[in-house]
């Protein structure tokens, strides 16, 4: 559905995205992750033909976004960051206007506008002026706009930013349902959202793709990142010093609770050091109350990959 | 073509959704009404060979009111889209850049025509109340309003160009006002450059809006002015199109 090859975008003075290549297949829901300024919005704007790339190529449904921009746009439902809307129009009026611009006409227009209002829960506010709507409703109007011409592909730039937890949940449900019939590329900062909705994650940092895999695989790759939790009474030993001597240990933090100490041992990626820690504890005759591996979350993966060196 | 009319409809409606349309209309009708009153008062002073049409369209009051409306009409056309960010949803829909430029310009022109319609009443009222004629011939009305349309098309294209340069409406208004005033002043140069060649003075006279109005309000339809305004409008629209495209590439 989306094909991006060696895409580069340079602004005066800095490179926003640097030679990235990825593909999104039909029916996938792909999460686009990265810290602020990593190049997510830039990539999405190029895909939506809003601006051209400096080098490389991108295509949507087989149409180059630059050469065959009109066809590419017709296949795409795009919701820009912060959902810009005409605040002086009414909801239905706006959706009709947008549908007409996207070439929907006649009876189908009426049907589609009715359908997307239903789907996005806009029935209650269909006659309200957009400027008077809350952020959550505006977000839904933006989503309805992206859907109104039945595009094969949806590109959503931070669809849940600025919403309250209930609204986030309802938008997330909506996206999940849409994923049955549409290909979706969405960017977000909320990692739980990606875990809940996406079949694949692309992590981008400083204009480069750091990883592209399923959330599960990413977590597995980074098993060690979560670290080991050891609650023990090391007696006369310090504890931290001994733990740090184990090969592969990155750092050890400790919380003291009377004579018991809670150690959090962070190891290099892909290392499972539970056995070594156990051996150390039994050799030094520490009393142990708990030894466990804390699973890596997507957040750990994200921080690991995008943290500044 | 449907898309073209959809865009155009949105442009025209957007005037009437904001208070701008009503404020500009009130302001404009008040000032032109006042200018008309002054024109009639001038005729009342004594015998003269000018008609009401000429007296109305050739006062300084008319020009002040007239030139001020263009920044007001055009300043939001592109600037507001840039400011709200709606340019992004607009330009990612399958519409072409030239469609956007032309419909924004045409929307302003149509609003401008709506703005002028009520002024025709002045002349009916004058004819009815005084039993005299506003003009010697129908051509004077036709000439005056034709020139208003031509000048409007051109000044609106200047305003659209200014609006395409910035997302700040105030800056857009200032740029367009200055450009329009510079054009007006350039037309006045012929009166002050007395020691330069007559040919150069003629060149400046050729694009003097004030001079055009003097001619057209007598009912003389001068094809040179028509060519000038149409070609300059086209030129400004091409420039606007270029600026609009380059703007898209930078954001």
Interface residues (C-beta under 8 A of the other chain):
Chain A: X45 X48 X49 X50 X51 X52 X70 X71 X73 X74 X76 X78 X80 X82 X84 X85 X86 X87 X88 X89 X97 X98 X100 X101 X102 X103 X105 X145
Chain B: X2 X3 X6 X7 X9 X10 X14 X17 X18 X84 X85 X86 X87 X88 X89 X90 X91 X92 X93 X94 X95 X96 X248 X249 X251
